[in-house]
Amino acid sequence: MRGGVKLTVTDHYFRAVAKLGFHYYLTHTRRGFRGDEACFAPLRAFIMNGGDKNILFHNSGRTFAMPFGELPFGVLTPRQWGHVLASDETRTPIVVYVQMFVGQGCVPRPHYITLGAIENPVIAPSFAWGHVYVYDDLQQPGRFAGSVRQAQLTRIR
């Protein structure tokens, strides 16, 4: 018998994803942001209090193309489970890409989070980056669950 599952999430889910994306960005940006800057006030308010997710969860005209997804003969996915995170601050506003639990026939919908508009017009090639957090096939007790690999980004447009 065929069946399906429908999951419903509350705004706590989106608040957690926004916080994860924000911390990812702050960890890797070379601009020296701490997170308390005025441009991030709406994001911080959403993380703390919730609100309309549609204000922050959109791609602001930018997309990241991933090398997996639907094909005519099935689904192309990584062999190992992992999470994909990327950021683009080559123009304003800053956008972070978060895609959790990709692997073994599962390609969940990615989230694009618009963090805030920056005033610094200086742009460099290093202002777009990505990482893949890959789980180990065999989990070892008392050890890390996987590793982090820097993603190779190619600008399409």
Buried (B, 14 or more C-beta within 10 A) or exposed (E): EEEEEEEEEEBEEBBEBBBBBBBBBBEBBEEEBEEEBEBBEBBBEBBEEBBEBEEBBBBBEBBBEBEBEEEEEEEEBBEBBBBBBBBBBBBBBBBBBBBBEBBEEEBEEBBBBBBBEBEEEEEEEEBBBBBBBBBEEEEEEEEEEBEEEEBEBEEEE
